[in-house]
Amino acid sequence: MRWTACAVLILLACRGPRPATPAPAERAAPTRPPFACASDRCVQAHPRLPDDGEWTCADQGGATICVGGEPAAGVAAAPGDPAWRCGRRHGTPSDQLGPRICVDPAPDLPDGDRTGWRCRIASDPPARRVCAREPNTWKLGAGCGPLHPCAEGSDCVAGTCALPLRTPDCWFDGDCPNHHCRFGSCRGTLP
Amino acid sequence: MNRAGAILLIGAAMGCRRPHQAAEKPLATCLEIDAPTAPVGFERPFSITARVTCAGVGRGRIAWRQIAGASLRELATTDDGFGVTGRGPGFANAHPGPLPWGVVPISPRTRGEVTLEALWTDGGGHRRRREVQIAAAPRARGLSNTAIGTRVYLGGDGWRLMAVPPSSRATLDLPPGPASLIPDLAGDYRLADARGRELVLRAGRYDEAPLDCGRAGCHAAITEDAARSPMTTVLARGLGPIAGSSGPAFGPDYPGCALACHATGEIGPSDGGFTDVARELGVPADRPQRWEELPRALRRLGGVGCLACHGPAALPPPTARWSVLRTDVCAVCHDAPPRYGHVAAWQATAMAHADRDTRARSDRGCAGCHTTSGFLAATGARADRRPPAEAEPIGITCAACHAVHAHETGGPPGALLRAPPPPPLLARITGDPRVAVDPRSAVCLPCHTPDLEAPLPSASAAALWLGRGGFDPASGQPLVGGAVHAGARGGCVACHRGGPEELARGAGHRFAATPATCSPCHTKPVPPTDLAARARRLWDTWQQVAGPSASGSAPAHAGALRLDRGTPLGRAAWDVLLVLEDPGADAHNARYARALLAAAEPAIAQAATRVGAERK
């Protein structure tokens, strides 16, 4: 493992000249942190979060939803991670969780199998994303059709459950006028 | 010994030291050296191995020698120089002098750093030279909150480990040498010395410290300022492309060895710092990507942010927070002579020892200019959080003059100099655009200008320099003189910028005024004056008339004398003391100093005659 890491380091260090700075729209996402796996449990130290600030996160049906947004003190500015969609939290929450909501509809997974893992982000230090094998519960990316509807808040698109392109605006039901928050967005109707 | 990535890191470190060898680059990787990047420990053994990696060259041999640092004992080579063993330098060699109580501050200068030179020849005409640095100890700010995985040395006697976090297996390493400890888990380590005095070390990983310092009600203003501070942004700027180029703005080898001071954490220990996390993430620490492409965890550790100075883990207890004012905090980067000599130069100044007198530390009237916390409080920079009585003197430290949180201080750009409001005596002249006093002087003026409300004039250099502060003994009107040096570019540091020549950067923090600084304008050497002797004679006469001031060897302003400026004799004494309080009066403004003495002379002579007649 150590020698593998050394070899990766050397290979990365020996790569050719860097390309010119891409336009913002083409900007590469930050490097995906690796998972360390043992048996059916994988842990990703330093998981990707919306930006360099402080966040509290939870996974829901295969998407990761974060609330927070307090800027990181003493850190130079950088654009947010393009994988996340972000918006302002609805209303004026009285809690200390923060004013912004971000959703990553396709967060990092140990092997890319979107339906095979159940993950959570442990926000208490050290922040890490913990995934366990769980292939039998519904998640975004699952197949769908008339007999297999998607979970509320997601749409069936070309036979696969996906999140609609909405600007997130809630962390929990209490944020929404109709008390109905799904995948970080207030839903239009009461259940 | 942690060698992961050692080859790359050492290569980068060496790259910082031999830019002239760029032409040899095609063969640069022929010789790979695997040396410890983590501190090896004082008087602890270490080993280095080397190998030739290029085809078509002979293996040859490597000749090693030590070229810098405390002399290494037991340095030996094996296998034609492809193996090296040695033992780190002793603690006393690296860190001479008495140790402060508690966490011992350790800078690059005092960490037992040695540099070895490797000369490789293959016998067929190929030669290479490499430098390898070995350090005995990690750097330490001297704060009680510290990083796990990083050895902490303790000043004091009879240390005992009273309590550790649950599951911690940390133990105290006891003499020979100072006691030391490597915190292995986050939490509090409670220690007590032989007299029962307690020290609580708060340990944590850098990457686990929350950075929400700017929350409303906490440090919002500081956080906003710090976001644009050149310290905060140094790594981001350095990695940013130069206009028209894809290379890093600070050069193709950046950050290389600069990482030790342009990011948070030590190179080597598993402390959750930049290089440690880069290793965990598989990112080459010495050649990261552009700033915006770095993983979030690395950006939070890049640059000189909050934790780089304040340390990881929870804030120290309130009684220990003053210690962040010590120069030792800055010394972890700025005490690396001969390249960075700021601290070494400063240590030779009177300011470094301004609070060695107990009264100077404890008396509120003295503390405003003799202590860092007092100066910051007196100039409104922050609340007065003075060190406890048992703390060692710390001098007038970096934080007195430099506002490190700010991106803009109101003073000149770049050095983050504070710009406190001018003292009342000099408010008019420093605001006069015709005089054009350089704003870099602003931070010096409060403590080098007498307070007109004080019973005696003190530290009058700036007042004399600007031709202010005296009174006509007869009328009581201010004596205003010319200010021939007032417009000098740089202000005080136009002349007070001398320092040890061997220091590449920071030598000016010695603040010495050498004759060389006069030569651009004064083509002939300026002859010495009799101002000091004349002032001393007048002062002696005044004391014969009015009674001795009883200040002993201390300056008059430290004595109990109170001048009555309501009388001609009191005003004359004020003028004389203005000159005596400025050892550089003849250079600052000889003409004004002469005018002060000339004004004082008749009043003192007249009083002396009168008193003499009365005594007869």
Chai-1 contact restraints between the chains, C-beta under 6 A:
chainA,res_idxA,chainB,res_idxB,connection_type,confidence,min_distance_angstrom,max_distance_angstrom,comment,restraint_id
A,R2,B,A4,contact,1.0,0.0,6.0,A-B,restraint_1
A,V8,B,G282,contact,1.0,0.0,6.0,A-B,restraint_2
A,L9,B,G5,contact,1.0,0.0,6.0,A-B,restraint_3
A,L9,B,L8,contact,1.0,0.0,6.0,A-B,restraint_4
A,L9,B,P284,contact,1.0,0.0,6.0,A-B,restraint_5
A,L12,B,P284,contact,1.0,0.0,6.0,A-B,restraint_6
A,A13,B,L8,contact,1.0,0.0,6.0,A-B,restraint_7
A,A13,B,P284,contact,1.0,0.0,6.0,A-B,restraint_8
A,A13,B,R287,contact,1.0,0.0,6.0,A-B,restraint_9
A,R18,B,S246,contact,1.0,0.0,6.0,A-B,restraint_10
A,A20,B,S246,contact,1.0,0.0,6.0,A-B,restraint_11
A,T21,B,P241,contact,1.0,0.0,6.0,A-B,restraint_12
A,A28,B,E293,contact,1.0,0.0,6.0,A-B,restraint_13
A,P30,B,E293,contact,1.0,0.0,6.0,A-B,restraint_14
A,P30,B,P295,contact,1.0,0.0,6.0,A-B,restraint_15
A,T31,B,P295,contact,1.0,0.0,6.0,A-B,restraint_16
A,P33,B,L281,contact,1.0,0.0,6.0,A-B,restraint_17
A,P33,B,P295,contact,1.0,0.0,6.0,A-B,restraint_18
A,A45,B,E280,contact,1.0,0.0,6.0,A-B,restraint_19
A,H46,B,A297,contact,1.0,0.0,6.0,A-B,restraint_20
A,L49,B,R296,contact,1.0,0.0,6.0,A-B,restraint_21
A,D52,B,R296,contact,1.0,0.0,6.0,A-B,restraint_22
A,D52,B,R299,contact,1.0,0.0,6.0,A-B,restraint_23
A,D52,B,R300,contact,1.0,0.0,6.0,A-B,restraint_24
A,E54,B,D212,contact,1.0,0.0,6.0,A-B,restraint_25
A,E70,B,D212,contact,1.0,0.0,6.0,A-B,restraint_26
A,E70,B,R215,contact,1.0,0.0,6.0,A-B,restraint_27
A,A72,B,L211,contact,1.0,0.0,6.0,A-B,restraint_28
A,A72,B,R300,contact,1.0,0.0,6.0,A-B,restraint_29
A,A73,B,L211,contact,1.0,0.0,6.0,A-B,restraint_30
A,A73,B,C213,contact,1.0,0.0,6.0,A-B,restraint_31
A,A73,B,G214,contact,1.0,0.0,6.0,A-B,restraint_32
A,A73,B,T223,contact,1.0,0.0,6.0,A-B,restraint_33
A,A73,B,C306,contact,1.0,0.0,6.0,A-B,restraint_34
A,G74,B,A226,contact,1.0,0.0,6.0,A-B,restraint_35
A,G74,B,T232,contact,1.0,0.0,6.0,A-B,restraint_36
A,G74,B,G305,contact,1.0,0.0,6.0,A-B,restraint_37
A,G74,B,C306,contact,1.0,0.0,6.0,A-B,restraint_38
A,V75,B,R300,contact,1.0,0.0,6.0,A-B,restraint_39
A,V75,B,G305,contact,1.0,0.0,6.0,A-B,restraint_40
A,A76,B,T232,contact,1.0,0.0,6.0,A-B,restraint_41
A,A76,B,T233,contact,1.0,0.0,6.0,A-B,restraint_42
A,A76,B,A236,contact,1.0,0.0,6.0,A-B,restraint_43
A,A76,B,G303,contact,1.0,0.0,6.0,A-B,restraint_44
A,A78,B,E292,contact,1.0,0.0,6.0,A-B,restraint_45
A,A78,B,R299,contact,1.0,0.0,6.0,A-B,restraint_46
A,P79,B,E292,contact,1.0,0.0,6.0,A-B,restraint_47
A,P125,B,E208,contact,1.0,0.0,6.0,A-B,restraint_48
A,P126,B,E208,contact,1.0,0.0,6.0,A-B,restraint_49
